[in-house]
Amino acid sequence: TLYGSVSTGVLYQNTPSLTNADGTTTDSTNSFSMESGFWGDSIWGITGEEDLGNGWTVGFTLENEFGSDTGEMASEGTIFDSQAYLRIGNDKVNFAFGNIGGLSSAGGDFDLLCAFD
């Protein structure tokens, strides 16, 4: 399965005009910008699972972060930098090997803090 999510925000910033101590003034400015990762990470990934019988499955997840405003990968020259693991288990127990998020990272499939992804 190919999946993904995009997190992008449009920011409006207003800088008011200021009068400096020496009597000069700075004009008011307004700007719009697009910001990647505004409400979480932008990711794409591939996942798969195979039934081994008797309730056991083996599966994999390969996941990569990217900047939604530029399209660049989060880690230059590294693919699948977010999660990349092999898993074997059943509905009670899972053993995973590879690059997974920390148990208190608030991100990833195995975090204990909260379900952020």
Wavefront OBJ file of the C-alpha trace (Angstrom):
o trace
v 0.000 0.000 0.000
v 1.252 3.450 -0.913
v 0.167 6.168 1.537
v 1.021 9.678 2.623
v 0.017 12.918 4.262
v 0.829 16.539 3.542
v 1.119 19.152 6.261
v 1.293 22.706 4.932
v 0.290 26.019 6.386
v -0.187 29.419 4.822
v 1.116 32.105 7.160
v 0.200 35.781 7.114
v 2.598 38.073 8.919
v 2.079 41.770 9.625
v 4.883 43.925 10.956
v 3.445 47.244 12.141
v 5.124 50.555 11.399
v 7.473 51.734 14.118
v 8.888 55.070 15.121
v 12.487 54.710 16.238
v 14.118 56.698 19.057
v 15.887 58.912 16.496
v 12.564 59.917 14.906
v 12.824 57.710 11.790
v 9.968 55.402 10.935
v 9.868 51.871 9.639
v 7.007 51.124 7.251
v 4.440 48.445 7.953
v 4.939 45.228 5.966
v 2.629 42.320 5.153
v 3.734 38.929 3.871
v 2.330 35.506 3.037
v 4.417 32.345 3.110
v 3.897 28.608 2.773
v 5.333 26.580 5.654
v 5.957 22.840 5.514
v 5.240 20.722 8.582
v 2.727 23.169 9.983
v 0.649 20.526 11.802
v 2.898 17.459 11.768
v 5.225 15.890 9.239
v 4.614 15.506 5.515
v 5.291 11.854 4.751
v 4.916 9.219 2.093
v 5.373 5.527 2.627
v 4.951 1.969 1.484
v 3.618 -0.790 3.709
v 2.815 -4.444 3.158
v 1.750 -7.500 5.116
v 1.598 -11.243 4.508
v -0.463 -13.778 6.469
v 1.662 -16.632 7.836
v -1.269 -18.612 9.232
v -2.472 -19.296 12.787
v -2.978 -15.557 13.330
v 0.652 -14.596 12.606
v 1.682 -12.003 10.019
v 4.897 -10.522 8.725
v 4.969 -6.973 7.426
v 7.130 -4.019 6.541
v 6.900 -0.233 6.570
v 9.118 2.173 4.619
v 8.364 5.836 5.328
v 10.025 9.083 4.262
v 9.524 12.705 5.360
v 9.595 15.549 2.841
v 9.146 19.304 2.720
v 5.757 20.084 1.195
v 6.862 23.590 0.243
v 10.001 22.475 -1.660
v 9.532 18.735 -2.282
v 12.980 18.038 -0.817
v 13.540 14.995 1.354
v 13.897 15.777 5.079
v 17.348 14.119 5.217
v 19.578 14.931 2.242
v 20.610 11.737 0.440
v 18.685 9.436 2.806
v 15.521 7.669 1.814
v 13.047 6.187 4.319
v 14.439 8.295 7.162
v 11.226 8.367 9.206
v 10.414 4.687 9.712
v 11.826 1.595 8.066
v 11.164 -1.679 9.808
v 10.253 -5.334 9.441
v 7.554 -6.664 11.763
v 6.372 -10.121 12.740
v 3.538 -10.758 15.167
v -0.095 -11.464 15.863
v -2.956 -9.500 17.431
v -1.316 -9.678 20.900
v 2.429 -9.265 20.232
v 4.584 -7.560 17.586
v 8.345 -7.745 17.150
v 9.784 -4.969 14.986
v 13.353 -4.553 13.751
v 14.719 -1.434 12.074
v 14.299 2.327 12.304
v 11.243 3.123 14.418
v 10.198 6.261 16.302
v 11.096 6.480 19.973
v 8.567 5.193 22.475
v 7.935 8.764 23.700
v 8.409 10.550 20.366
v 4.722 11.333 19.690
v 5.278 9.975 16.198
v 5.599 6.589 14.603
v 3.728 3.333 14.842
v 5.046 2.253 18.256
v 5.012 5.451 20.324
v 3.388 5.322 23.761
v 2.837 9.077 24.194
v -0.017 9.666 21.757
v -1.342 8.678 18.362
v 0.080 11.522 16.253
v 0.484 9.903 12.824
l 1 2 3 4 5 6 7 8 9 10 11 12 13 14 15 16 17 18 19 20 21 22 23 24 25 26 27 28 29 30 31 32 33 34 35 36 37 38 39 40 41 42 43 44 45 46 47 48 49 50 51 52 53 54 55 56 57 58 59 60 61 62 63 64 65 66 67 68 69 70 71 72 73 74 75 76 77 78 79 80 81 82 83 84 85 86 87 88 89 90 91 92 93 94 95 96 97 98 99 100 101 102 103 104 105 106 107 108 109 110 111 112 113 114 115 116 117
